[in-house]
Amino acid sequence: GAGVSQSPRYKVAKRGQDVALRCDPISGHVSLFWYQQALGQGPEFLTYFQNEAQLDKSGLPSDRFFAERPEGSVSTLKIQRTQQEDSAVYLCASSLAGGDEQYFGPGTRLTVT
Amino acid sequence: GENVEQHPSTLSVQEGDSAVIKCTYSDSASNYFPWYKQELGKRPQLIIDIRSNVGEKKDQRIAVTLNKTAKHFSLHITETQPEDSAVYFCAARGSGNTPLVFGKGTRLSVIA
């Protein structure tokens, strides 16, 4: 079956621009997670959805970051007024329920110039 | 919150030898410990996981051991092959809606 997909795979933004990153989880997966992975580091948690409810957004680094999952399936991570320090790979993961057995998408590599 | 330390950061082994990667965690309430393999430019892939009610789990050439008392867990790869070369991440997660906390990764190189 289809795995987690993300788009775009690569995004270059000028400093100050807004970006929107999309995640399509595995069909039927209730839980969806966003992570940020800096070069040479492990993924760091940003936010978590169970169906359409955002249950934890403690990892979002600033109020410029916003995520939604309005129908409990596709999710969008939006970054407003991008800064150079936002450059990273943004990974999405989904799991059947809860936070065990998370399956990752290929990520979106964001470069802010 | 949870803190996961992973070592070594790099590991080189000869093809056919074993590789061991170790992780420690800080939160005694953590009860789920997955390992991910990430090849360059690719997504992290779940390769094995263990829950706190068991001490060891095996899947062909890979195994994970867990010592809850000492709060550490290890990944063992036997009969390594060049295609095992990648970055490996350990992670830990508590109960409820707590997130996965990852280690910084180990770059494994298997030399043919």
Contacts between the chains, C-beta under 8 A, distances in Angstrom:
chain1	res1	chain2	res2	distance
A	4	B	43	7.8
A	33	B	99	6.9
A	33	B	100	7.6
A	40	B	105	7.5
A	41	B	104	6.0
A	41	B	105	7.2
A	42	B	6	7.9
A	42	B	89	5.0
A	42	B	91	7.7
A	42	B	102	3.3
A	42	B	103	5.7
A	42	B	104	5.3
A	42	B	105	5.3
A	43	B	44	6.8
A	43	B	89	7.4
A	43	B	100	7.7
A	43	B	102	5.3
A	44	B	102	7.2
A	45	B	99	3.8
A	45	B	100	6.7
A	45	B	101	7.2
A	48	B	97	6.5
A	48	B	99	6.1
A	50	B	97	7.2
A	55	B	97	5.0
A	56	B	97	5.9
A	56	B	99	6.5
A	59	B	99	6.9
A	91	B	43	7.1
A	91	B	44	7.2
A	98	B	97	7.6
A	99	B	32	7.5
A	99	B	93	5.5
A	99	B	97	6.9
A	99	B	98	6.8
A	99	B	99	6.6
A	99	B	100	6.3
A	100	B	32	5.2
A	100	B	34	7.7
A	100	B	49	7.3
A	100	B	51	7.9
A	100	B	93	7.1
A	101	B	34	7.5
A	101	B	46	6.6
A	101	B	49	6.8
A	102	B	34	7.5
A	102	B	46	7.1
A	102	B	100	6.5
A	103	B	46	6.5
A	104	B	36	7.7
A	104	B	43	4.4
A	104	B	44	4.8
A	104	B	45	7.5
A	105	B	43	6.1
A	106	B	42	7.0
A	106	B	43	4.8
A	107	B	43	6.3
